[in-house]
Amino acid sequence: MASRGHFVPYPRIPVSPYPRIPVSPQETSAVPGSSCKRQLPLTTSPVQFSVIAVNVLYAVIGVVLMFVSYRTIDRLTPQVDFPAELQRGNVAVAIFIAAIFVSIALIIGKALG
């Protein structure tokens, strides 16, 4: 009779490495007449438009720097016509340009962050 491997009759349940957080009775008490538990009130803060404006500014700067970087690399390699190679369906050039975009995005992200 051939062995079919180790047989486990019941699947093992993974144990969470995080401790259970105790909850006070006030947070879990049910609302009278309802089967739902009451939720804690959410605190809302006013939207800070300056933070949004700075993020939009950083996004615009990132896009402009990405375009300038691509054009610089395109001019530094005159023997390769990237748009023409992409039109012909050259996958290697597409992967190369994608790698350039990702690396430039990482550099710009770290510089702006």
C-alpha positions in Angstrom: 0.0 0.0 0.0 1.5 3.3 -1.1 1.7 6.2 1.3 -0.3 9.3 0.1 1.4 11.8 2.4 0.4 13.2 5.7 -3.3 13.3 6.4 -4.7 16.1 8.5 -8.3 15.4 9.5 -9.2 19.0 10.3 -7.7 22.1 8.8 -5.5 24.1 11.2 -6.8 27.5 12.2 -4.1 30.1 12.2 -3.7 32.0 15.4 -3.4 35.7 15.2 -0.1 37.1 16.6 -2.0 40.3 17.7 -3.6 40.4 21.2 -7.3 40.9 21.5 -8.1 44.5 22.4 -10.6 44.6 25.3 -13.7 46.7 24.7 -15.6 48.6 27.4 -19.3 47.8 27.9 -20.3 51.3 26.9 -18.9 50.8 23.4 -20.7 47.5 22.9 -24.0 48.2 24.5 -27.0 47.7 22.2 -29.3 50.6 21.4 -32.7 49.9 23.0 -35.1 48.5 20.5 -32.4 47.7 18.0 -30.4 44.6 17.2 -27.5 46.7 16.1 -24.7 47.9 18.4 -24.3 51.6 18.7 -21.2 53.1 17.0 -18.8 55.6 18.5 -19.2 59.1 17.2 -16.7 59.9 14.4 -14.7 63.0 14.9 -14.5 65.1 11.8 -11.9 67.8 11.2 -12.2 70.6 8.7 -10.7 69.9 5.3 -7.3 71.6 5.0 -7.3 73.0 1.5 -3.6 74.0 1.9 -2.7 70.3 2.2 -4.8 69.4 -0.9 -3.2 72.3 -2.8 0.3 71.2 -1.9 -0.4 67.6 -3.0 -1.8 68.8 -6.3 1.2 71.0 -6.8 3.5 68.1 -6.0 1.6 65.9 -8.5 1.9 68.6 -11.3 5.6 69.0 -10.5 6.1 65.3 -10.6 4.4 65.0 -14.0 6.4 67.9 -15.5 9.7 66.4 -14.1 8.7 63.0 -15.5 8.1 64.5 -19.0 11.4 66.5 -18.9 13.3 63.4 -17.8 11.8 61.3 -20.6 12.7 63.9 -23.2 16.2 64.2 -21.8 16.7 60.4 -22.1 15.2 60.5 -25.6 17.6 63.1 -26.7 20.6 61.4 -25.0 19.9 58.2 -27.1 19.5 59.5 -30.7 20.3 56.0 -32.2 16.9 54.7 -30.8 13.7 56.3 -31.9 11.4 55.3 -29.0 8.1 56.5 -30.5 8.8 54.6 -33.8 9.8 51.4 -31.9 6.6 51.6 -29.8 4.5 52.0 -33.0 6.1 48.8 -34.4 5.2 47.0 -31.3 8.6 46.5 -29.8 7.9 45.1 -26.4 11.5 45.4 -25.2 11.5 49.1 -25.8 8.1 49.4 -24.0 9.5 47.5 -21.0 12.6 49.7 -21.0 10.5 52.9 -21.1 8.3 51.6 -18.3 11.4 50.8 -16.2 12.7 54.4 -16.8 9.3 55.8 -15.8 9.2 53.7 -12.6 12.8 54.6 -11.6 12.3 58.3 -12.4 9.0 58.3 -10.4 10.8 56.7 -7.4 13.5 59.4 -7.5 11.0 62.2 -7.9 8.8 60.8 -5.1 11.7 60.6 -2.7 12.9 64.1 -3.7 9.5 65.7 -3.2 8.6 63.6 -0.2 
